[in-house]
Amino acid sequence: RAEKREKDARVEIVLVSDSTVVVNRTTIMRSDLSGTLLPLIESAEDHGVVISCRNGVTHGAFVDVLDQAKQCGAGEIAVVDK
């Protein structure tokens, strides 16, 4: 079936700055994160999210992204150091 194409195992989020994030290699504004994340998490195989953060991003921005991921249905959230 066509719908069983390539399912991403998990969604990758990189906080580039307080206002900019990269979701699965696409740069967006952090304010647009929920709208972008929701369909990606729903279609991810395990609803997992991997989050990494560049130097200089504030703790508040990081926590906001974690909260948005949870609100969008993220199952397991892995925080990685890149």
C-alpha positions, 0 to 999 in steps of 0.5 A, spaced: 500 500 500 502 507 498 501 509 505 506 504 508 511 508 504 517 511 508 515 512 515 520 516 519 522 513 526 522 519 529 522 527 529 529 531 529 528 538 532 535 542 533 534 549 536 538 553 532 537 560 536 531 562 541 527 564 535 529 558 530 528 551 529 530 546 524 525 540 524 527 534 520 532 538 516 527 544 514 528 551 518 522 554 521 520 559 526 519 557 533 512 560 533 510 555 528 513 549 531 506 546 533 503 546 527 509 543 523 510 538 529 503 535 530 502 531 523 510 529 523 509 526 530 502 523 528 506 519 522 512 518 526 513 510 527 514 511 535 511 518 536 519 519 538 522 526 538 530 527 538 532 534 540 538 538 540 540 545 542 546 549 539 550 554 543 547 560 546 539 558 546 536 560 552 533 555 557 526 558 556 526 556 549 529 549 550 523 548 555 518 551 550 520 546 545 520 540 550 513 543 552 510 543 545 513 536 543 509 533 549 503 537 547 503 535 540 503 527 542 511 526 542 512 519 546 519 518 547 523 525 547 531 524 547 535 530 548 542 529 545 548 533 545 551 535 538 
